[in-house]
Amino acid sequence: MTKPDILMPAPMMPSVVTALDERFVLHRLWDQPDADAYLRTHGQTIRGVAASTLAGRIGGTLFDRLPALEIVANFGVGYDNIDAAEARARGIVVTNTPGVLDDEVADLAVALLLATLRRLPQADRYVREGRWPSGPFPLSPTLRGRRIGMLGFGAIGQAIARRLDGFDVPIAYHRRTRQRDIGYDYHASPVALAAACDVLIAIVPGGAATRHIVDAEVLAALGPQGVLINVSRGSVVDERAMVAALRAGTIQAAGLDVFEDEPNVPDALREMENVVLLPHVGSASQHTRAAMGALVVDNLVAWFDEGRAITPVG
């Protein structure tokens, strides 16, 4: 039986590469000195793509070069790196990796919130720089008495809320539609949610529909005691407006795992003491990344063995 041809535009974990190598003819595009020439030679045979954000935009330009393409299996729950509408119009299935990373990202979100409020990275630096003998570290803000706003309330947002329930803090949320079966307060807009809380946790999908959903108006509504936590996509926050709000004291602090132009982070953010910065590590544990990689492989195997995808996107 002939093995289907799969394109991997950018490197993935060795376990994914090995598993795909065993089951498919795997084309490692990142290894090719001339990617364009390689696609001209081999593009006609490619039936699947193993994608990730490292591969850049997966859309019409690449689709044009892969006329036999049937499926794009994405490494990640977000798939704004893929033109899903164009894929659908061409009859190409797109899959993602939901579920397997929910708990990891939720754990990270809570850790980032606590690190931002209690200034844990700053306290660590204080000790490492030998400054403790000269006096105690300054008192930090606290989670006590805070009101949490969840901007986005899908599976990961709900997992974050369940964890925060244990901290005895009130929680509210905003999403496109109200969920009738949960006990948290609902707010009909991001501005209304921000005005009702002083911690705003962004966990919405990326893409055009959510671009800059956290803008200057939302930040102003969050207020001078407000803390912004972003564990979704950098595009959902107007980064310039956030920098201005942090500088002016419009909000108190921010904890960021994602940025608009990754891996480039503005100097203004890197120089601020009221910001905690992470290099997009929400799901980046060995355990969870292995599970995500396995689901990429399983989606491709199921498609070519059974004609079905395990986790197709809508």
FENZI-V209045 format. One record per backbone hydrogen bond with DSSP energy under -0.5 kcal/mol. NH is the residue of the N-H (numbers start at 1). CO is the residue of the C=O. E is the energy in kcal/mol with one decimal. If there is no record, write none. Layout:
nh->{NH | NH}
co->{CO | CO}
e->{E | E}
//
This chain:
nh->{5 | 6 | 7 | 8 | 9 | 16 | 17 | 18 | 19 | 20 | 21 | 22 | 23 | 24 | 25 | 26 | 27 | 27 | 28 | 29 | 29 | 30 | 31 | 32 | 38 | 39 | 40 | 41 | 42 | 43 | 45 | 46 | 46 | 47 | 48 | 49 | 50 | 51 | 51 | 55 | 56 | 58 | 59 | 63 | 64 | 65 | 65 | 66 | 66 | 69 | 70 | 71 | 72 | 73 | 74 | 74 | 75 | 76 | 82 | 83 | 84 | 87 | 88 | 89 | 90 | 91 | 92 | 93 | 95 | 96 | 97 | 100 | 102 | 105 | 106 | 107 | 108 | 109 | 110 | 111 | 112 | 113 | 114 | 115 | 116 | 117 | 118 | 119 | 120 | 123 | 124 | 125 | 126 | 127 | 128 | 129 | 130 | 131 | 132 | 134 | 135 | 141 | 146 | 148 | 149 | 150 | 151 | 151 | 152 | 152 | 158 | 159 | 160 | 161 | 162 | 163 | 164 | 165 | 166 | 166 | 167 | 168 | 169 | 170 | 172 | 173 | 174 | 180 | 182 | 185 | 187 | 193 | 194 | 195 | 196 | 196 | 197 | 198 | 199 | 200 | 201 | 201 | 202 | 202 | 203 | 203 | 210 | 211 | 211 | 212 | 213 | 214 | 215 | 219 | 220 | 221 | 222 | 223 | 226 | 227 | 228 | 229 | 230 | 231 | 231 | 234 | 236 | 237 | 238 | 239 | 242 | 243 | 244 | 245 | 246 | 247 | 248 | 249 | 250 | 251 | 252 | 253 | 254 | 255 | 256 | 257 | 258 | 261 | 262 | 264 | 265 | 269 | 270 | 271 | 272 | 275 | 276 | 278 | 280 | 280 | 284 | 285 | 289 | 290 | 291 | 292 | 293 | 294 | 295 | 296 | 297 | 298 | 299 | 300 | 301 | 302 | 303 | 304 | 305 | 306 | 307 | 307 | 308 | 313}
co->{45 | 25 | 48 | 27 | 7 | 13 | 13 | 14 | 15 | 16 | 17 | 18 | 19 | 20 | 4 | 24 | 6 | 25 | 26 | 8 | 27 | 8 | 28 | 29 | 34 | 35 | 36 | 37 | 38 | 39 | 42 | 42 | 43 | 5 | 5 | 71 | 7 | 49 | 73 | 52 | 53 | 81 | 57 | 59 | 60 | 61 | 62 | 62 | 63 | 66 | 47 | 47 | 93 | 49 | 72 | 95 | 51 | 74 | 79 | 58 | 82 | 83 | 84 | 85 | 86 | 88 | 87 | 70 | 72 | 311 | 76 | 98 | 99 | 101 | 102 | 103 | 104 | 105 | 106 | 107 | 108 | 109 | 110 | 111 | 112 | 113 | 114 | 115 | 115 | 119 | 120 | 121 | 122 | 123 | 124 | 125 | 127 | 126 | 126 | 131 | 132 | 117 | 143 | 170 | 199 | 172 | 149 | 201 | 150 | 174 | 154 | 155 | 156 | 157 | 158 | 159 | 160 | 161 | 162 | 163 | 164 | 165 | 164 | 146 | 148 | 185 | 150 | 178 | 179 | 171 | 173 | 189 | 190 | 191 | 192 | 193 | 194 | 147 | 147 | 227 | 149 | 199 | 200 | 229 | 151 | 201 | 207 | 207 | 208 | 235 | 210 | 236 | 213 | 215 | 216 | 217 | 218 | 219 | 223 | 198 | 253 | 200 | 255 | 202 | 229 | 259 | 233 | 234 | 214 | 237 | 238 | 239 | 240 | 241 | 242 | 243 | 244 | 245 | 245 | 245 | 226 | 226 | 274 | 228 | 276 | 230 | 230 | 264 | 259 | 261 | 263 | 266 | 266 | 267 | 269 | 272 | 254 | 256 | 257 | 278 | 281 | 283 | 285 | 286 | 287 | 288 | 289 | 290 | 291 | 292 | 293 | 294 | 295 | 296 | 297 | 298 | 299 | 300 | 301 | 302 | 302 | 303 | 302 | 94}
e->{-0.6 | -2.8 | -2.9 | -2.9 | -0.6 | -0.9 | -2.2 | -2.8 | -2.0 | -2.6 | -2.3 | -1.7 | -1.1 | -2.8 | -2.6 | -0.9 | -3.3 | -0.5 | -0.7 | -1.6 | -1.2 | -0.8 | -1.2 | -1.7 | -2.2 | -2.4 | -2.1 | -1.6 | -2.8 | -2.6 | -1.8 | -0.6 | -0.9 | -2.6 | -1.3 | -1.9 | -2.7 | -0.8 | -2.4 | -1.6 | -1.5 | -2.9 | -0.7 | -3.0 | -2.6 | -0.7 | -0.9 | -0.6 | -1.2 | -1.9 | -2.7 | -1.2 | -2.9 | -3.1 | -0.7 | -2.3 | -2.3 | -1.1 | -1.8 | -2.9 | -1.8 | -2.3 | -2.6 | -2.2 | -1.4 | -1.3 | -3.1 | -2.7 | -2.5 | -1.7 | -1.4 | -1.8 | -0.8 | -2.4 | -2.3 | -2.7 | -2.2 | -2.5 | -2.0 | -2.4 | -2.9 | -2.2 | -2.5 | -2.7 | -2.3 | -2.5 | -2.8 | -0.6 | -1.5 | -2.2 | -2.5 | -2.2 | -1.9 | -1.7 | -2.5 | -2.6 | -1.8 | -2.1 | -0.6 | -1.1 | -2.2 | -0.8 | -2.0 | -2.8 | -3.1 | -2.8 | -0.7 | -2.7 | -1.2 | -2.4 | -2.6 | -1.7 | -2.4 | -2.3 | -2.2 | -1.6 | -2.4 | -1.7 | -0.6 | -1.0 | -1.8 | -1.6 | -0.8 | -0.6 | -2.4 | -2.3 | -2.3 | -0.6 | -0.8 | -1.1 | -2.2 | -2.2 | -2.7 | -2.3 | -1.1 | -0.7 | -1.1 | -2.2 | -1.5 | -2.8 | -3.0 | -0.5 | -0.6 | -3.3 | -2.8 | -0.6 | -1.1 | -0.6 | -0.7 | -2.9 | -1.9 | -2.8 | -1.0 | -2.4 | -2.4 | -1.9 | -1.8 | -1.6 | -2.2 | -1.7 | -2.0 | -2.9 | -2.4 | -2.0 | -0.6 | -0.6 | -1.5 | -1.4 | -2.7 | -1.2 | -2.3 | -2.6 | -2.3 | -2.3 | -2.6 | -2.4 | -2.3 | -0.8 | -1.7 | -1.3 | -2.3 | -1.5 | -1.7 | -2.9 | -2.9 | -2.4 | -0.6 | -0.6 | -0.7 | -2.5 | -0.5 | -0.7 | -1.9 | -1.8 | -1.1 | -0.5 | -2.3 | -2.6 | -1.0 | -1.3 | -1.4 | -2.1 | -2.6 | -1.8 | -1.7 | -2.5 | -2.5 | -2.2 | -1.7 | -1.8 | -2.1 | -2.7 | -2.3 | -1.7 | -2.7 | -2.8 | -1.9 | -2.2 | -2.4 | -2.5 | -0.6 | -1.4 | -1.3 | -2.7}
//
